[in-house]
Amino acid sequence: MAWVYILQSTRDDRFYIGSTSNLTQRLRHHLGGFTPTTKKFGKVKLVFSQEYPNLKEARYIEKKLKHLKRKDYIEKIVRDGKIRMGA
């Protein structure tokens, strides 16, 4: 199994989108400041995660979301609790 997840900065509400096959371990890295990309976000919180059958599919969805670059769409995903985009 794999996940697409969204973190949000508690400092300025910016979002970070990622994918992983081990969500617990990946969150530990983000929260511990071991991930350079989110380290500059300050404190982050997990605001969304969605499970996928495999990492290939999760990475595909992650890439599509990152290319959208639309905060309103990301906010809608968090609010609805569901990514409504096919792989």
N, C-alpha and C positions, 0 to 999 in steps of 0.2 A: 504494500500500500504506500501511497505518497500523498502529500498535502500541498496545497497552495495556501499561503497565509499572508495576512496583512498586519503589519505593526504600525502603531501611531506614536509619534513623538508627543510626550506630555508637555514639552516646552513650547512647541509652535504648531502642533497638529499635523505636521507633514506625515505622509504615508510611505511605508516601505513594503514592497511586494516581493515575496520569495516563494521558493518551493523546496521540498526536502522529502527524504524517505524516513527521517526520524525527527518528528516535530519537537519532541521533548528535548533532545540533545541540541537541536538548532536554536531553540529558544534560550537554552542555557548560555550558548555562545553570544547571542544578541544581548541578553540581560547582563551578562558578565563583562561586556565591553570588549569581547574578543573579535568582533566583526568590524573591520574598519569602516565599512559603508554606514552602519547604523551607530557607530560610536560617536560620530559627530551630531547625531540626532539628540544626544542627551539621553534621558530616561525614556524607554519605549514600553508600550504595552501591547499585548496581543488583542486585536479587536475582531479578527475573523480568521477562520480556517475552514477549508473544505477538502474532503478526502477524494482521491482519485485511485483508479486501479493500479497505476504504475507511474514511475517517475517521468517517463517520456511524455505522458499525457499531461502531468502536472506542470512540467517545464514548458510545454507548448502553451498552456493557458497563462502561465506566468509571463511569458514573452508577449503574448497578445495584450494582456493587461498593461504591461509596462509601455508598450507602444501607443496605447490610447492617450496617455499623459493627460487624463481628465479627472480632476479631483472630484467633480460632481458624480461621475460614474462610480468611482471607488467608494465614495460616501454612500451611494445607493446600495452597493454590494454589502457593505457593513450593516446598513440599516435593514436590508431585506434578509440578510443571513444566507445569501445564495448567489453564486455566479451563474448567470444565465447566458452562457456562451458555450457553444459546442466545440469539441476538440477536432 
